[in-house]
Amino acid sequence: MRIARFSTGEGVSFGVVEGGPGEEFISAISGHPFGQVQFTGERLPLSQVKLLAPMLPSKVIAIGRNYAEHAAELGNEVPEEPLIFIKPSTSVIGHGESIAYPTSLSERVDYEGELAVVIGRLCREVPVERVKDVIFGYTCANDVTARDLQKKDVQFTRAKGFDTFCPLGPWIQTDLDASDLALTTTVNGEIRQSGRTSQLINDIPALVAYVSAVMTLIPGDVILTGTPAGVGPLEIGDEVSVGIEGIGTLTNKVVSRD
């Protein structure tokens, strides 16, 4: 299923996106999508609703340098174990919302297209062989980064924590083998990143097991799995899209925050 979170102007709901391209509609469900899905009977054309970030996670845990070519392009060594950092929940936006470039604080803001894992159950210390039981689904992500601040600060919190610096969407695909998916990032229609999830240094089961050994994960939490080579700068006015095979395409425009 493709699970979306949407607004009609009269409230926010979850729903299941159905139908083919150009004929898609959304069937609203009662409450949250974890567990048994119950439809309300309301069906709306997708074009008549506003898609929101598919989840509002309590935390976004991101993985750095998880593609060898990306580590190399920034002059970094591949870490011996997963390099984790947290993006605040306030950085999350949805498909079609604007990335706000903090021009008074940064002169270099980069895109980083990524596959995102959405957790579906309260869990801690999950063994690798049971990871599939705690994953709700997958979505597209953009780990937007103020690269100059990352280099200046050495650690990642400020560079990756600005409001709007974690676009997610357009929805969550719950029925998917994510072990070998094509990932493409475009800026103004030009391909900038092209990779596959099979190139991950630490695969999805290893990442979920590693992160859950550190912290408790709750339904809706998101793990960003890392970005392939080809990261680069965004400018005000750019339109950046992250497309992942079997999921869809997340698109956002860049505007000035100041």
Number of C-alpha atoms within 10 A of each C-alpha: 14 20 26 24 27 22 14 12 8 6 7 13 18 23 30 21 23 17 11 8 7 9 10 13 20 24 19 23 19 14 13 14 20 12 9 8 14 13 15 12 10 10 16 16 15 18 12 11 15 16 23 25 22 26 25 18 21 15 19 24 21 22 22 19 25 23 23 18 18 20 18 13 12 12 9 12 11 18 13 6 11 20 15 18 15 16 25 18 20 17 20 27 25 27 23 19 19 20 29 17 25 17 14 9 12 14 15 18 22 19 27 23 34 28 28 27 27 26 25 21 17 12 18 18 16 21 15 14 10 12 19 16 12 19 21 21 25 28 29 29 36 30 27 25 27 25 20 16 20 16 11 10 12 10 12 20 16 13 23 26 21 21 19 24 29 26 29 33 31 27 30 27 23 16 13 13 10 21 14 13 18 16 21 21 28 18 21 12 11 10 14 19 20 18 22 19 22 15 16 19 19 19 15 24 17 16 25 27 18 20 21 16 15 10 11 13 26 18 19 24 24 29 28 29 30 27 32 27 20 19 19 15 16 22 16 15 13 16 19 24 27 29 24 26 15 15 23 17 21 25 25 21 20 18 17 14 14 9
